[in-house]
């Protein structure tokens, strides 16, 4: 039932920094003919300055008090965790590249996968890896170097291949039983993760099949398989370690760390580098992620400021105010989570904010709890896979050495999943919740 306590009104002023950022970013892309020309870090810093200049719900606040809010948002646990994942992912990428693991996996793919199934094969591998790891960030870190090498050798568009990797990564972020976003979405709605999984899978499977069919139409250039040389199977052990440990439900930080250690040991024993060379590769890998780490810090602080100024609450009130009936309730939930993900660039945090309100809407309009949890997870992942300043696209772009904005048109799975999910919203599809947690 809805609470009788009046909800805070919020303040539209709290959304102005986001609007400023979007106008700046979009207008820059239109005027210059490329969205790559506006540095995201600079744009986010300018938006943060706008936030400091504005007054929201707390009119008497001093500059130092607003700084405190910004720093708490920038240094929150989830943000620091994401940055550590960035750094370890960069280290894993560089050390595996230096000991020729990326090259070996590329040779295997080009040798044994049919040409027409090369790109879909990368997508499927991404789905398997992300489902096992439960994290899209770890999946991008592990798979993007391989995909980039395949793209280069088979003359496939690099932004397209990066989009394929991000697509596979978002599959597991949404559907995995150990994904943070999946666990939070189920928990906020009071259903078991398995009930949410069953409902979610019904929505996801058609999108996966359609994406595979689309990817089979991608043009793949000629790769000189005969000149690839001998495949050194031991070099793929770091990836086997990462996948195996992921299936054991081990923390992603430990998974990446063990992958780095395995690659280092193999690289030293094979003569690819010495101990100092391995440390240098790890260091270079971490430095390669410095830009996206700084962007994440600023985004975290900016999101905290907008929330503190009442922008998020204003948005929540406006979206839920006009919800009417089950159809309106479902669309309100999906629109709400999309906008929150646009603001926070973190699907798990977005679900945490939207969860209680979505549960209220599901109670009011008799929407299945497992369906509500699925809507939250699906649309948060759709948004996360399409925003150019989100962690997944930033990491993929950094590894592939292309701009995050150039990847967006090729994140096909996220687009297809969004369309398929909207179709489900418009139907009477409403699964029965078998095991509800009180």
N, C-alpha and C positions, 0 to 999 in steps of 0.2 A: 504493500500500500504506500501511497505517497505520504511524505511527512507533512504535518500541519504547520511546521515551522517555516516562516518565510525564508527563501534563499537570498543570499546577498545579491544586489543588483549588478555589481561589477561596473566596469568603466570602459567605454570604447577607446578611450585614450591609450589604454594598455595595449591595444592592437596596432597603434600607429607605427611603432618601430618595424613591425613585420610588413606592414603595407609599404613603408618607405623602402625597405630592402627589396621587396618584390618589384616595385616600380623602378628602382635603380637598376636592378639586375636585368629585368626584361627590356627596359628602354635602352640600356647599354647594348644588349644583344641586337636589338632592331636597328639602332643607329649605326653600329659598327659592322653589321652583317655577320657577326659571330658572337655567341654567348661565351666563348672562351676568353674574350678580351677583358672581362671584368673579374679581377681577382676576388674570389669568394671571401678570403680573410679580410681584405680591405672593406668590402661591402658590409660584412657582419660588424666590423669595428665601427663603421659609420652609423649603422642602425643602432648600435649600442650607445653611441654618443647621443643620438636622438632620444633614446629611452631615458638617459640621464637628464636631458633638458626638459622632459615633460613631467607633468604632475598627474598622477592617477588617483587612486583611492586615498593615498597618504599625502595630503597636501603640505603638511608642515615638516615633512621629512628633510633632513639635511643631506648634503652630498655624501658625507661619510657613511650615513646609514644606508643609502642606496648602493654604495660601494660594497658594504657588508652583504647585502642581498645578492649582488652580482657574484661576489667571490664564493658565497655558499653554493650558488647554482653551478658555477664553473667547477667547483671542487667536490660536487656530490659523488657519492660512492659509485653510481652507475657510470658516470662520466669518466672517472679515473680508471675504472675497470676497462672501459672501452679503449682508452688511450694505451693502457698496458698491453691490451690485445693488439692494437695497432703496431706497437713497438716490437712485440714478439713475432707478429706476422711478417713485418719487414725483415727481421733477422732470419726467420725461417726461409723466406723467399731468397734472400741473398746467399745464404750458406748452401741451400740445396742447388741453387744455380751454379755456384762455384764448384761443387763436387759432381756436377753433371747429372743430377737427378732429373731436372727439368728436361734436359736433352734426351735422356733415356726414355722417360714417359712419352715424350713427343714421338720418338722413333717407334715405340710400341704402337701408339695410336695410328700413325701413318702407315705402319706395316700391316697391321691386323684388322683395322676397321675399314669396312667398305667406304669408298669415297663419298657416296651419297649419304652415309650415316655418320660421317665424321663430326659434323656440328651437333646433330641430335645426340650423339654419343657423349659429347662434352656436357650437354644439358642433363642427360640422365645421370652421369657421374656426379654432377653437382647436386642433383636431387638425393642420391644415395648418401653422399658425404654429409650434406646438411641435415638429413634426417638422422644420421648416426651421431653427428656432433651436437645437434640442437642449437647451432649458432651460425648465422649467416656470415658473420665477420670471419670466423675461423675457416669457413668454406671458401670464401673469396681469397683468403691468404694462401690456402693450400692449392687451390685449383687455378687461380688466375695466371701464375707463372707458366704452367703447363699449357693453358689455353692460348696464351700470348705467343708461345713458341710454335704451337701448331698453326696459329693464324699466320705467322710470319712465313713459315715454310710452305704452307698450302695456299698462300696468296688470298687469305680471307680477310675481310675488313676487320681491323682491330677493334673499333668501337662495337661492331656487331658481336664479336666474340666475347668482349667484356660484358655486353648485355646478356649473352647466353649464360655466362658464369653467375652474374647477379640474379638472373631468373632462377637458376638451379638453387642458389643459396637461399632465396626467399621461400622456395618450396618447403624446405626443412624448418625454416624459422617459423612458418605458419603451422605445419603439420606434425613436426617431431613431438614425441611424448616427453622430451626433456628440454624443449625450448622454453626459455624464460617467458616469452610472450604467450605461448600456449598455456603454460602453468598459471600465469596471472589471470588470463582471460577466463579460464575454468574456475579458478578460485573466487574471483569477484562475483561470479554468477551462481556459486554454490553447487556446481556439478563436478563430477569426476573428470579427470583428464581423458579417460578412455571414452566416455560419452561424447565429450567435445570432439575427440578424434574421429569417431564414427560419423558424426554429422558433418564435420569439416571435410572428410574424405569424399563424401558424396558431391560436394561442391568443387573439390580440387581435381579429381580424376578426369572429368571432361576437359578441364583447362590444360592439364598435362598432355593429354592425347592430341588436342588441337595444336598445342605448341610444337610438339614433335613433328606433326604433319607439316606445319609451316616451316620449321627448320630444315626439313628435307628438301625444300625448294631452294635453299641457299646455294649460290654458285661457289664451287670449290675449285681452285686452280690446280694445275698439275704440280705434284711434289715428286722430286726425284728420289723415290724409295730405294732404288738400287745404290744410291750414294750415301745412304745413312750410316753404313758401317755396322760393326758388331754391337749387339745389344748387351750391355752389362747389367744383368738382372739385379745384382746386389744394390745398385744405385737407387732402386725404387723402394728400398726398405724404409726410409723415413716416412714415405706416404702410407705404407702398410702399417707402420707404428701408429701414425696419426689416426687412421681409420679404425684400427683395432681398439685403441684406447678410447676412442669416441663411443664405440659400441658398448664399452664397459662403463659408460656414464661417468667418466672422469672429467674433472673441471677442465675447461678449454685452455686455461693458462698452463696447466700441467701437461696437457696434450701437446701444445705448441713447444713447450720447453723440452719435452722428451724427443720431439721431432728434430729440434735444433741439435740436441746432444747426439742423436743417432747419426744425423747428417755430418756432424763434425768428426765423429769417430771414423766413419767410412771415408770421409774426405782425406783425413790425415793418413789412414792406413793405405789408401790407394795412391797417395802422393799428389792429390789434387791441390793441396795446400799444407802448410805446417801449422802448428798450434797458433802462432802469431797471425798467420794468414787467416785462420778461422775466426779469430777474434776481430780482425779487421773487417771481414765480411759481415759479421754480426753487427758491428758498429755502423757500417755503411747502410745496412738494412734498416736499422733503427732510425738513422738520420733521414732516410728516404720518406719516413712517415711523419716527419716533424711538422710539415705544412697542415696535414689533415688533423693532427693532434691539436695544433693551435686553433684551428677552425672549430673543433669540437668543444674546446674550453670556452671560447667566446660564445658559441651557440648556447651552451649550458647556462652561462651567466645571463645572456639576453632573455632566454626563456623564463628564467627565474624572475627577472625584472618585470617582464610582461605579466606574469602570474601575480606578482606582488602588487602591480598597479591596477589589477582588476580586469585585465584584458581577457584572460581565459574564462573567468566567471561570466563576463558579459556575453562571450561567445556561447557558452553553455546555455545560458538563459534564453538567448535568441533562437537557438536551434531547437530546443525542447519545447518552447512555448507554443509552436504551431503544429506539433505532432498530433495527428488525429487518426485513430484506428490502428489496427495491426500494421497495415502497409505504411502509414505515416510514421509509426514508431520504428519500424525496421529501417526506413530511409533516414530517419533522424539519427539513429545509432551509427549507421554507416557514414553519414556526412560528418557527424561529430568526431568520430575517430580519425577520419581523413584530415580534417582541419587541425586537430591536435597534433597529429604526426607531422604535418607541415610546419607547425610552430616549434615542436620539441625536437624533431628529427630523431626520435627514439620511440620505436613502436611499443616497447614494454612500458615506458613511462606514460605514454599516451593512454594505454589500456588501464593503467592504475588510476588515472584521472577520470576517464570516461566510465569505468566499470560500475561504480555505485549508481550513477545516473542512468546507465543502460539497464541495470537491474530494476530500477524503479519503473522505467518505461516498459520492460518486459512483463512486470507484474500488472501494470495498468492495462496493457493491451493484450494480455494473455499470449505472449510470444514465448516459445520454448526456450528454456534456459540454455540448453546446449546449442541451440541455434543462435541465441544472442552472443554466447561466447565465441562461436564460429565467426559471426559477423565482425566482432571486435578484432579478432586475430587476422582474418582475411583482409579486411580493408586497411588495417594498420600496415600489413605487409605489402599490400598493393601500393600504398603511398610511399612506404620506405624504399621500395624498389624503383621509384620514379622521380624522387626529389634529388636534384644534382648536388645539393649540399648535405646529403645524408652520408653516414659513414660507409655504407656498402659501396656506393658509386664512387665516393672519393678514394677509397682504398683500391678498387678495381682500376680506376683511372690512373692512380699513382703507379701501380705495378705495370700496367699496360702502356704507360707514358702517353695517354690521351686525356682530354678533358672529361670531367664527369658529365658535363652537359651533352657531349657528343654521344654518350652511352644511352641516354634517356630514350631516344627513338627506337632502340633495339632491345629494350627490356620487355620483350614480347610476352613472356609468360605472365608478368604482372598486369599487362594490359588485357590479355585474354581472361585472366582470372577475375579482373574487375568486371568485365562484360558478362561473363558467365554468372558471377555472383549477383549482379543486378537483375539478371533474368530470374534467378532463384527468389530474389526479394519480391518480384512482381507476381510470383506464383503463390499457391496456397501450401507450399512445402512447409511442414511444421513437424519435425520429429518429436517423438515422445521421449521425455527424460526418464530413463529407467532407474537410475540411482542418483537421487538428489541429496546433497549434503545440507543439513539444516545448520 
